[in-house]
Amino acid sequence: MDRAASIAAIHLTIADLPRSLRFYQERLGLRLHRQDEGSAVLGAGGHDWLFLTESASAPRAHRTTGLYHFAILVPSRADLARALRRLVETRTMMQGFADHAVSEAIYLADPDGNGIEIYRDRPRADWPWLNGALQMGSEPLDVEKLLAEARPAGGDYRIPKGTFIGHMHLHVSDLDEAERFYRDALGFDLIMRYGHSAAFLSAGGYHHHVAVNTWAGVGAPPPPPGAIGLRHFAIHVSDKAALANVEASIRRAGLAPDVSEGRVAVADPAGNHVSVEIGV
């Protein structure tokens, strides 16, 4: 995988577009880039990175593969503190907080139950390594101290420019199969395993661009077609050569990608759809 690869965008199916727009704009501070009948695109004022498609009749899936959470990376700890302040001010239910040694994170879900992480990275020089292996953990986050660092967000709160999707975390049915797909077919590096139930992979030495887990159950089925949740996510690479390398790697893995100009799309063994695209 291209060392400059990054998560570019996530496409979600949601049940009620106005409800979702209120949540993402008023509580998370995302900017509405454009809206059509039944769909909308949001971000932080730069490139588009959250695509919502409404389907009022979409089925809801439980204990399936699909999205565990997508992770919104803010530029600094002060920005994370302001995001937390906004969530408190709007009485948004949060599901957890963690200090992962490489990052600090807040966890919550949107109105349809799509998991979200909002996080900030520590400087790479401060990431803990042991015998060449990155040591990510999950310790309690000092929420009160973080909250004390933020002034009131106020009614005009907007997520800061420079915010983007830092990583994707997916439910899969078989950890070994998923690891082989993201490592061998897409070309990510395996950074670490969390026991026998999760793996973290990345490009360019990042702590992780993609995580996979079997917490919905080993052998979990894919969601029904058109279900609420993940439609697909996109990875950006830097140029045509990098894209061609990914396509070749996918084919060597025995898979048949859907190829179009500047884009290669494929599904992982658990049915999670991913496209690799040339970045802009």
N, C-alpha and C positions, 0 to 999 in steps of 0.2 A: 504493500500500500504506500502511496505517496506520503512522504513525511509531513507534507503540508496539508494532509487531508483533515477535514473538519465536518461536523454535522451541520448540514445546511438548513434543513426544514423538516417539519413534521406535518402530516395531513391526518386530520381526525374527522370521524363521523360523530356528530352530536345530534341531540333530539330537538333542541329549541334554540334557534340562532339568537334571537334577542336576549334570551336568558344568558347564553354563553358570552355574548358581547358585553353585557353588563358586568359579568364576573371578570373577564379578562381586562376590560378597560378600567373599571372602577376599583377593583381590588388589587389587581396585579400591575395596573398602570401601563398596559400595552397600548400602543397606538394603532388605530384602525387605518390601514393603508388603502383598502378599497373594499367595496361590498357590492354584491349582486344579489339577485333573488335566490335565497337559499344558501348562500355561501359568503364567506368573508376571509380577508387576509390581514394579518396583524404582524407587528414586529416592534422594534424600538426606534422606528423612524428612518432606518437604513434599508437593508434588503429585507424581503419578505421571508418570515420563517415559521409562522403559524397559520395553517390553512384549515378552515372549518367548513364542513359541508353538512347541511341540515338534512335529517331524515326522520320525520316524526314517527314513522312506522318501523324504524330499525329495531331489531331484536337486541336484547341485553344478554350478554354472555357472562357466565361465572365459572371459575376454575378451568379456564382455557388458556391457551397461549395468547400472545399479544402484548400490549403495553403494560409494563409495570409502572414506569414513570418516564417522562421526559424532563430533562434538567436544564433550567434556565440559569446561565452563568452571568452574574453581574460583575462589573469591573473591579469592585473594591469591597472591603469590609464595611466601610461607611455606607455603601449602596445596599449591602445586605441588611444593615441595621435599619435603613430607611424603609426597605421592603417589609421588614418585620413590623415596624411601627405602623405602616399602612394596613397590614393585615389585622393588627390589634385594633386600630381605630375603626375598621369596618366590620369588626366582630366576625372575622372569617375563621372557620374551624380549621385548626391545624392538626396534623396527625403525628408529628414528631420532629425532633431536632437532633442533630448529631455533629460531633467534631470527628472528622475522618483523618486527621493528621495532615493530609494534603489539602483539605478544604473544610469549610463549615457550611452546614446545610439546614434548610427548613423544608418540611414535607407537608403536603396537603393534596387535595383533589379538586377538580372542577365540578360543576353541578351534575355532570354525567358520570362522575366517578373516575375520570381519567387522572392517573397519578401525575403529580408535579413535584419536582424538587427545585428550589431556588437556592443557589449556592455561590460562594466566592472561593477562589483558589488562593492558597498561600503561595508565596514566591517559590519557584522551583528549587532555589538554593536551600529552602527550609524543609523540603520534603524528606522524610526519614528513610534511609536505605540501610539494609543489613545484608552483608555478603552478596551485594549486587542485586538484591531484591527490594522492591519498593514495599514499604510497610504501611498499608492503609488499614485503619482501624475504625472503630465506631464507639466513641466515648461520648458522654453527655456534653451537650453544648451549654455554656453559661448564658442562658437566654436573658436573664435580668441584666447582666453586664452588657450584652449586645444591644438590648433595647435602650439602655441608658445612654448609648452613644449616638442615638438618633433624635434629631429634633422632630416635632410633630410633622407628619407628612402633608397634612392639609388636603383640601378638596381638589387642588390642581396637581396632585401627585402623578408623575409620569416615570416609568422605568427609564433608567439612564441610557443615553445613546452608547453604543458599544456593547450592549447586552445581546446575547445570542444563545442558541442551544449548545450547551457544552457536551452533553452526552445523552445517549439513549440507554434505557434499561428495560429488558424484554423478558417476558415469560416464554420459556421454551419447553419442549416435551422431553428432550434428551440432552444432557449437558455435553457429553462427548461429541455428539453430532453437531450441536450448535457451535462448539468451540472449533471443530474442524472447519466448519463453513466460514466463520469470520476470520479464522487464522489462515487457512489454506486457500480457500476460494477467493475471499476478498483481500487477504494479505495483511491483516492486522497482526500486531505482536501480542502474544499472551503476556499480560503483566502479572497477574496473580490469580489464584483460585481461592475461593472461600469455602473450605471444606470440600464436600462432594456435591454442593448444590448451586454454586455460582462461580462465574469466571468473568474476568475483566480484561478487555483487550483495547489496544490503542495504536495510533501511528505517531511517529516522531517523539517518542518518549513521554507522551502525556499519560496521566494516571489511568484514564480510560475514556474512550469515545463510545464504546459499546460494552454493556454488561448483560449477561444472560443468566437466568436462574430457573430452577425447577420447583419454585415455591408454590406454584399452582398445582403441582403434582407431577411426578414422573409419568410420562405417557399422556399428559393432558392434551385434549383435542384442540384443534383450531376453532376459533369462534365461527358461528354461522355466517354465510356471506352477507355483507352489508351491515354487520352488527355495529353497535356503538363502540367506538374506540379507534384503534390505529388502522388507518388505510394504508399508508406507507410512510417511510422517512427517506430523506435524501442525504447523501454524502457528497461533499464537493472535493474534487481533486484539481490540481493546478493547470493541467494542459492535456492536449490530445494524446501525448505519449503516455502519460500516467493513466488515462482512461483506457487506452489500448492494452496496457499491462494488466489492468483489472479484468478486462474482458477475456484476455488470454488465460488468466489464472482461473477464472470461473469455468471456462471451457475445459481446462486441464482437470478440474474437479468433477468432470462428467455432467455438468449442468448446461442448459441451453438458455442463455439470457435473451431478453427482449432488447434489441439494439436499435437505437435511432440516433439522429444527429446529436452528438454531444451528450449522450445518455445511454447507460446500460442498466437494465432493471432485471431483478431476479428475486425469488423468494427463498428464505432460509428453510431448513428442514422442518421447522415448526409452523411454516406458513406465514411468517412475518415478511412483508414485502419491503424491499429496499432498492433505491435507485442510486447509482453513482453517476455524477454529472460534473461537467467542467464548470468550475466556479467563475463568478463574474466579479 
